[in-house]
Amino acid sequence: MFKPCVLIPVYNHEHAVGAVVDAVLAHGLPCILVDDGSSAACAQVLDALQAAAPTQIALVRHAGNRGKGEAVLSGFRQAAQMAYTHLLQIDADGQHSVADIPQFMAQAERRPQAVIAGYPIYDESVPALRLYARYLTHVWVWINTLSFAIRDSMCGFRAYPVAPVMSLIARQHIGQRMNFDTDIVVRLYWDGLDIVNLATRVGYPADGVSHFRVWRDNVLITLMHTCLFFGMLWRAPRLLARNWREARLR
């Protein structure tokens, strides 16, 4: 059975989230909105969206801001309760190409036990510093998986099978903030899931809101890579054996 939904974590993106939700619903997919402690203005927009399509939209609300990772995990728990088999995560700020959703869904249905991970194709608006800074995380991910299987671990546009994620979070703490996307995809790879990399166009947010906090989030990301590195060390024989088997099958 393939029963997908779309998850949109929201924190003060009241100017962009409506267009994203409308575009998602146009693809005929149900939607879970997670209000991660947004302002009253944003909460009002989310209430209106849910009221306008109560059979298509579920709204989960955090009393205070917990971070992107916690918002996504709340969405997973809601999806599991509603018996969805797959969850497509997309940002609320309009940077991801909603037109690419059918490609993600087709790949998820074709490869139901894989993570369909978007890797960004940027337009000319992307600052060079941000573009090149991502490569530091790419290198650490290649080290911590001993492979090049994950082309981009930071893109928040990806489709997951719900059951393996629920199994993972039942036994493992996952990064709660901007360290979430990399942390979870590396750990799912360690759990044996395949990663299907899918190109997707990425632009800059429609409302210009960024919640990346340079000092806090960079510290969290550094700690995450350190923990993953030590976790990789004792998994190295198994990871290398997996890479060898997959190389033989190519």
C-alpha positions as CSV (number, residue, x, y, z in Angstrom):
1,M,0.0,0.0,0.0
2,F,1.2,3.5,-0.9
3,K,-0.5,6.2,1.1
4,P,1.5,9.5,1.0
5,C,1.1,12.9,2.6
6,V,3.0,16.2,2.5
7,L,4.5,17.7,5.7
8,I,5.1,21.5,5.9
9,P,6.8,22.7,9.1
10,V,6.0,26.3,9.7
11,Y,7.5,29.1,11.8
12,N,6.4,32.6,10.9
13,H,6.0,32.1,7.2
14,E,2.6,33.6,7.0
15,H,3.3,35.4,3.7
16,A,4.5,32.3,1.8
17,V,2.8,29.3,3.3
18,G,-0.6,29.8,1.7
19,A,0.8,29.6,-1.8
20,V,2.8,26.5,-0.9
21,V,-0.3,24.8,0.6
22,D,-2.5,25.6,-2.4
23,A,0.1,24.2,-4.8
24,V,0.4,21.0,-2.7
25,L,-3.4,20.5,-2.6
26,A,-3.5,21.0,-6.4
27,H,-1.5,17.8,-6.7
28,G,-4.3,16.0,-4.8
29,L,-2.2,15.2,-1.7
30,P,-3.2,15.6,1.9
31,C,-1.1,17.9,4.0
32,I,0.1,18.1,7.6
33,L,1.0,21.6,8.8
34,V,3.1,21.8,12.0
35,D,2.9,25.3,13.6
36,D,6.2,25.4,15.5
37,G,5.2,28.2,17.9
38,S,4.6,30.8,15.3
39,S,3.4,34.4,15.9
40,A,-0.3,35.1,16.3
41,A,-0.5,36.4,12.7
42,C,1.0,33.2,11.3
43,A,-1.2,31.0,13.5
44,Q,-4.2,32.8,12.2
45,V,-3.2,32.1,8.6
46,L,-2.7,28.4,9.4
47,D,-6.1,28.2,11.1
48,A,-7.7,29.7,8.0
49,L,-5.9,27.3,5.7
50,Q,-7.0,24.3,7.8
51,A,-10.6,25.6,8.1
52,A,-10.8,26.0,4.3
53,A,-9.9,22.4,3.7
54,P,-10.5,20.4,6.9
55,T,-10.5,17.0,5.1
56,Q,-7.2,17.7,3.3
57,I,-5.2,19.5,6.0
58,A,-4.3,18.4,9.5
59,L,-2.8,21.1,11.8
60,V,-0.4,20.2,14.6
61,R,0.6,23.0,16.9
62,H,3.5,23.5,19.3
63,A,3.0,25.9,22.2
64,G,6.5,27.3,21.7
65,N,9.2,27.1,19.1
66,R,11.1,23.8,19.3
67,G,13.1,23.9,16.1
68,K,12.7,22.6,12.6
69,G,13.7,19.0,13.6
70,E,11.1,18.8,16.3
71,A,8.5,20.2,14.0
72,V,9.2,17.6,11.3
73,L,9.2,14.8,13.9
74,S,5.8,15.9,15.2
75,G,4.6,15.7,11.6
76,F,6.0,12.1,11.4
77,R,4.1,11.1,14.5
78,Q,0.9,12.6,13.1
79,A,1.4,10.9,9.8
80,A,1.9,7.5,11.6
81,Q,-1.3,8.0,13.6
82,M,-3.1,8.7,10.3
83,A,-1.7,5.6,8.7
84,Y,0.3,7.3,6.0
85,T,3.1,5.2,4.6
86,H,5.2,8.0,3.1
87,L,5.8,11.6,4.0
88,L,7.1,14.3,1.7
89,Q,8.8,17.1,3.6
90,I,8.8,20.5,2.0
91,D,9.7,24.0,3.4
92,A,7.0,26.6,4.0
93,D,8.9,29.6,2.6
94,G,8.5,28.8,-1.1
95,Q,12.1,28.0,-1.9
96,H,11.3,24.5,-3.1
97,S,9.7,23.7,-6.4
98,V,6.3,22.3,-5.7
99,A,6.0,21.4,-9.4
100,D,8.6,18.6,-8.7
101,I,6.3,16.8,-6.2
102,P,5.0,14.3,-8.8
103,Q,8.6,13.2,-9.5
104,F,9.3,12.6,-5.8
105,M,6.0,10.7,-5.4
106,A,6.7,8.5,-8.4
107,Q,10.2,7.6,-7.1
108,A,8.8,7.0,-3.6
109,E,6.2,4.6,-5.0
110,R,8.8,2.9,-7.1
111,R,11.3,2.6,-4.3
112,P,9.1,2.4,-1.1
113,Q,12.0,1.6,1.2
114,A,14.3,4.4,0.0
115,V,14.7,8.0,1.0
116,I,14.1,10.2,-2.0
117,A,16.5,13.1,-1.3
118,G,16.4,16.3,-3.3
119,Y,19.6,17.9,-4.2
120,P,19.4,21.6,-5.2
121,I,19.8,23.1,-8.6
122,Y,20.2,26.8,-7.6
123,D,19.2,29.8,-9.7
124,E,21.4,32.9,-10.0
125,S,20.1,34.3,-6.7
126,V,22.1,32.0,-4.5
127,P,25.0,33.7,-2.7
128,A,28.4,32.1,-3.5
129,L,29.3,31.9,0.2
130,R,26.2,29.8,1.1
131,L,26.7,27.6,-2.0
132,Y,30.3,26.8,-1.2
133,A,29.8,26.5,2.6
134,R,27.5,23.5,2.0
135,Y,30.5,21.5,0.7
136,L,32.0,21.3,4.2
137,T,28.9,19.4,5.3
138,H,29.0,17.3,2.1
139,V,32.5,16.2,2.8
140,W,31.7,15.2,6.4
141,V,28.7,13.2,5.2
142,W,30.8,11.3,2.7
143,I,33.2,10.5,5.5
144,N,30.5,9.5,8.0
145,T,28.8,7.2,5.5
146,L,32.1,6.1,3.8
147,S,30.3,6.6,0.5
148,F,29.0,9.2,-2.0
149,A,25.4,7.9,-1.7
150,I,24.0,11.1,-0.3
151,R,24.6,13.9,-2.8
152,D,23.1,16.7,-0.6
153,S,22.2,16.1,3.0
154,M,20.9,19.6,3.8
155,C,18.1,20.0,1.3
156,G,14.7,19.9,3.2
157,F,12.8,18.6,0.2
158,R,12.7,14.8,0.4
159,A,10.3,11.8,0.7
160,Y,10.6,9.3,3.5
161,P,9.0,5.9,4.3
162,V,7.3,6.6,7.6
163,A,7.9,3.2,9.3
164,P,11.7,3.3,9.2
165,V,11.8,6.8,10.6
166,M,9.4,5.9,13.4
167,S,11.7,3.0,14.2
168,L,14.8,5.2,14.2
169,I,13.4,8.0,16.4
170,A,12.1,5.4,18.9
171,R,15.7,4.5,19.8
172,Q,17.8,7.5,18.7
173,H,17.7,11.2,19.5
174,I,17.8,13.2,16.2
175,G,18.9,16.9,15.9
176,Q,16.1,19.2,16.8
177,R,17.0,22.3,14.8
178,M,19.0,23.0,11.6
179,N,21.1,19.9,12.2
180,F,18.0,17.7,11.6
181,D,18.1,17.1,7.8
182,T,21.7,15.8,7.8
183,D,21.5,13.9,11.0
184,I,18.4,11.8,10.0
185,V,19.5,11.0,6.5
186,V,22.9,9.7,7.6
187,R,21.3,7.6,10.3
188,L,18.7,6.2,7.9
189,Y,21.6,5.3,5.6
190,W,23.3,3.6,8.5
191,D,20.1,1.6,9.1
192,G,20.4,0.2,5.5
193,L,18.0,2.5,3.6
194,D,18.9,3.4,0.0
195,I,19.1,7.0,-1.0
196,V,17.7,8.1,-4.3
197,N,19.1,11.5,-5.2
198,L,16.7,13.7,-7.2
199,A,17.6,17.1,-8.7
200,T,15.2,19.9,-7.8
201,R,15.2,23.6,-8.4
202,V,15.7,25.8,-5.4
203,G,15.3,29.5,-5.1
204,Y,15.3,32.0,-2.3
205,P,12.4,32.2,0.1
206,A,9.4,34.2,-1.1
207,D,9.1,36.0,2.3
208,G,12.8,36.5,2.9
209,V,12.6,34.9,6.4
210,S,15.6,32.8,7.5
211,H,15.7,31.1,10.9
212,F,19.3,30.0,10.7
213,R,21.1,31.3,13.7
214,V,24.8,31.4,12.8
215,W,26.5,30.7,16.1
216,R,23.9,28.3,17.6
217,D,23.2,26.3,14.5
218,N,26.8,26.1,13.5
219,V,27.7,24.8,16.9
220,L,24.9,22.2,16.7
221,I,26.0,21.1,13.3
222,T,29.6,20.7,14.4
223,L,28.6,18.6,17.4
224,M,26.4,16.5,15.1
225,H,29.2,15.8,12.7
226,T,31.5,14.9,15.6
227,C,28.9,12.4,17.0
228,L,28.3,11.0,13.5
229,F,32.0,10.5,13.0
230,F,32.5,8.4,16.2
231,G,29.3,6.5,15.3
232,M,30.8,5.8,11.9
233,L,34.0,4.3,13.3
234,W,32.4,1.2,14.8
235,R,30.1,0.9,11.8
236,A,32.9,1.2,9.3
237,P,33.3,-2.6,8.6
238,R,29.6,-2.9,7.9
239,L,29.5,0.3,5.8
240,L,32.6,-0.8,3.8
241,A,31.0,-4.2,3.2
242,R,27.8,-2.6,2.0
243,N,29.7,-0.4,-0.4
244,W,31.6,-3.4,-1.8
245,R,28.4,-5.3,-2.3
246,E,26.7,-2.4,-4.1
247,A,29.8,-1.8,-6.3
248,R,29.7,-5.5,-7.4
249,L,26.1,-5.1,-8.4
250,R,26.7,-2.0,-10.6
